[in-house]
Amino acid sequence: MSWRLFLPAAWDGPDAQARRRSCRIPDSERHRPKWQLALDMLDELAGSGLRPAVLVADTGYGANADFRHGLDERGLAWVLQVKGAMTAHGRDAVPQQPEYGGLGPRPLPRYRTRPVSLREHVPAAGRGRGRTVTWREGSKAAMSSHFVFLRVRRAGRRPQPAADGTIGLSWLIARWPEGESEPVRY
């Protein structure tokens, strides 16, 4: 089992010295974001020759681009809950190479289409693109819901395109239960 002590940023300030002493927190321990602590634990696990088959986390981690990039850099498979406001390009979006003006470095290829929110992608694809998935038997009945599966190209904060400007495809899984006018989870 692995664990890390999370210290809020306020515990690094001068006002917290008495509190730190009473809790016996060494001066070497400082605030570090939770996503960084999680990546450190994954690195420790890898140092033991182990790795998770798939890492699953909630929106607190899924909404963090640095955490997602850290998982990608480590070659880990992941399923992260994200907010519907997160943006992405459609599957068929293609980067364009801007004209070179002759001065300075050549511009990198970039997407000219505006990325849209996940909340827009799923309804545009339609509820009919989904299927009902049953994941286990509950105490009263089977646990199931309707899900829409789409391929998108992540946008937003630092999507890390390849050298040719393309952003890799990711699966977007949206839970859209019967009776709901829009998806409830992404």
RAMO-V194545 format. One record per helix or strand. SS is the DSSP state (~ for helix, > for strand). FROM is the first residue (numbers start at 0). TO is the last residue. If there is no record, write none. Layout:
ss=[SS:SS]
from=[FROM:FROM]
to=[TO:TO]
This chain:
ss=[~:~:~:>:~:~:>:>:>:>:>:~:~:>:>:>:>]
from=[8:13:33:54:58:64:77:86:94:109:115:117:126:129:141:168:184]
to=[11:21:46:56:61:72:79:89:95:110:116:124:128:136:153:174:184]
